[in-house]
């Protein structure tokens, strides 16, 4: 499955296109192939970099219909058409530089009036954290910073509306400032392994930090935790905000390496947000309160 950044491919505008390959059991597999134009010309190659996911750049041309020609692990060839290319629209993309998030909006030179003025909204955990009005009547592209240093870790949803206030593009970004945990000291001040023995556990959180703690005690030999299984971080900060399943979700919280962050961004580009749909809200179709 192919996912153009922002949602759509637009004629003559270069875009990142992410992809994800799953088998019939929903498990990822490695895939590689070529993007081929309707004239049979190879446009670019693509290759999965993590859990069946990867991305490539593409500048769709007017009148062309591209397809992916790829091989599976059994060396069998397949063909998958790329999403349709729009003549009128806008491409929303994001980038990181010096630990700062930037977003870019690009439109065709022949865009209709509705695609020369835009509104950008960004929200996380159901809180609006950014809004801006963008005037592209005299230029075709703009790049602007989006401050993230004061928001909580989690999925950030950036939505682009055109001049008619219709949502036309959306991008998910994971904000990771490493403020979702803190160091604790645990002491077993009284220990007894006999039946109904008395144990006292002391948890020190340090400083004057007020805490509300829950403690779970399990038998590690009966239910060992897998390396990349769902954990409290991945469940609260990642899986709860995305459509479908995330394969080995705890992996994305296992390290601060750039490679892990890049793999997490592939998850953002290939899994849709599930809180609500803008079209329903704009039509006053509110979620049912039970």
Secondary structure, DSSP 4 states (H G I P E B T S, - for coil): -EEETTS-EETT-EEEEEEE-B-TTS-B---EEEEE-TTS-EEEEEE--BTTEEEEEEEPPTT---EEEEE-TT--EEEEEPPPEESS-EEEEEEEETTEEEEEEEE-TT--GGGSEEEEEEEETTEEEEEEEEE-SS-SEEEEEE--TTS-SEEEEEEEE-TT--EEEEEEEEE--S-S----EEEEEE---STT---EEEEE--TT-----------TTTSPPPTTS--HHHHHHTGGGBSS--TTGGGGGS---HHHHHHHHHHHHHS-B-S--HHHHHTT-PPPP-
